Amino acid sequence: MNIRRVAFDHPDAVKMNDQVQAEYHVLYGDGGDATELDPADFDPPNGVYLIVYDESGTPLATGGWRARDTNPEGNLDGDAELKRMYVVEQARGLGLARRVLAALEEDARTRGRVRMVLETGTKQPAAIALYASSGYEPCDKFGHYRFHDDSRCFAKRL
């Protein structure tokens, strides 16, 4: 397994994003996650997007962060927002999400971000368990889904 930094609009990233959106649609309906994302959001130094590949070059997991300073959606100066954490079904349970999360936290920390924040949903208990076991704590809601009952937001000091 190897982790590579890619552009958010890289063909493998687009393919993986389509897969995670399909999963969100099954879980929550409404066509997936409607949060606006610009590929430039993940360009260093203001973000990064990672894909985990197996030895044959097949993408198995993704995740990214983007800088989110004070804004009307509830972010604070120094926030790095975690986005598009996803592991394909056949690779779940191998620790890939934890590896991606650690790499993203380290990257955000080295780029001066002070807090990693994320939004997930109540229908993703495995994600919530991962974040809780990685030191994330509930925080004030932020982002596109901050007024939705199923939304849960978490933060961790970097």
N, C-alpha and C positions, 0 to 999 in steps of 0.2 A: 504494500500500500504506500502511496505517496500523495502528499498534499501539494497542490499547485495553485498559485495565484493566477486567476484569469479575469478577463473583463466580464462584467455582468451580461453583456450582449454576445459573449462567445457562444458558438453553437451548442456546446455541451451545457453551458449555463442555461441557455434558453430551453433546452430539452428537459433539464432537471426542474427548472421553474414551472414548466408545463405540468410535470408530474406532481409537484407539490400543490399546484393550484387545483388539479383534479382531486387530490386528496382533501383539500380544504372544502371543495364543492360537495363531496360526499358527506363530510362531517357537518358542515354548516349551511350548505345550500348557497344560493345567491351568486354562483359563479366563481367562488374562491375569494382570495384576499384582494380587496379593492384599494389597499394602500398604494398611493402613487410612488413609484420608484423610477428614478432616472439612472441609466447606466453610469453616468458620471458621478453619482452619489458614492460609488464604490471605488473610485479612482484614488490611489494614494496621493497625498497624505491624508485625505479626508474620509478614507474608507478602504476596504479591501473585500474581495470576494474569493473564496477558496472552494476548490473541488478536490475530493479524495478519489483517486483512481486506483484500481487494482492493477496487478502486474500486466494484464492484457490491454490496459488502457480504457477499461470500462469505468465510467463515472458512477460512484456509489453513494457519495454524500456531499452536501454543500452547506455553505453558511457564509454570511458576510456581516460587515458592520458599516455603518455610515455615521458621520458626524451629525449631531443634532443639538445645536445650541438653543438657547432660549427662543421659544416660538409660541404661537397661540395654541398649539396642540399639547402644551404642558411639559415640554422638555426643558432642561436646565443647561446652563453653560457647562461645557466639558463632557456632555453625554455622548456616548457611542451607542447607537441603537443596533441591536442584533436583528438580522433579517434573514429569512429563507433558510433556516436550519432545516435540513431534510436528509434522511437516509432512506435509500430504496429498501423496499420490504425484505428482499432476500439478504440484505446485509445488516439488518437490525440485530442488536444484541452483541455486536462485535466491538463496541466501544468507540465507534467512529464519531458519533456525535460529541462525545466527551473530548476526543482529540481535536476536532474542529473548534469546539468552544474554547479550549485552552489556547489554541493558536490564535484565535480571534482576540481573546482577552490580551494576550501578550502583544500582539500587533497594535491594538488600540492604546495600550499602556505606553508603548515605546513612542507613539505619536502624540503623547500628551493628553490623551483622554483620561478623565478621572472617575467616570462611572459608566458601567455597561448597563443598559436598560433593554427590556424586551417586553413584547406583548404576545400573549398566547391565549388559548381558549380552554374552557372547562372540558371540552371534548377531546383534549390531548393530555391525558393524565401522565403518560410516559414523559412527555416534554416537561411538564410541571415537576415531576420527580427528578429529572435530570438537573433542572435549574436549582431546585431546593437543595439537592445533594452537592451542588457545586458552589454553594454559598450565596445564592440569590435569595432576596427577601421581598415580600410584597411591598409595592410602592404606590404612590398616587398614580391613578390612571392617566395615560397620555395617548396621543396618536389618533388615528382614524377611528378606532373602535372604542374610544374612552367612555362612550355613553352606552355601550352594549352590555347587557347583563352577563353574557358568556365570556366577556373579556377579563383577563387577569394580567396585571403588569408586575414586573419584578425588576430589581436593581441590585447591583453589586459594586462596591467601591473597588477601583482598580489600583 
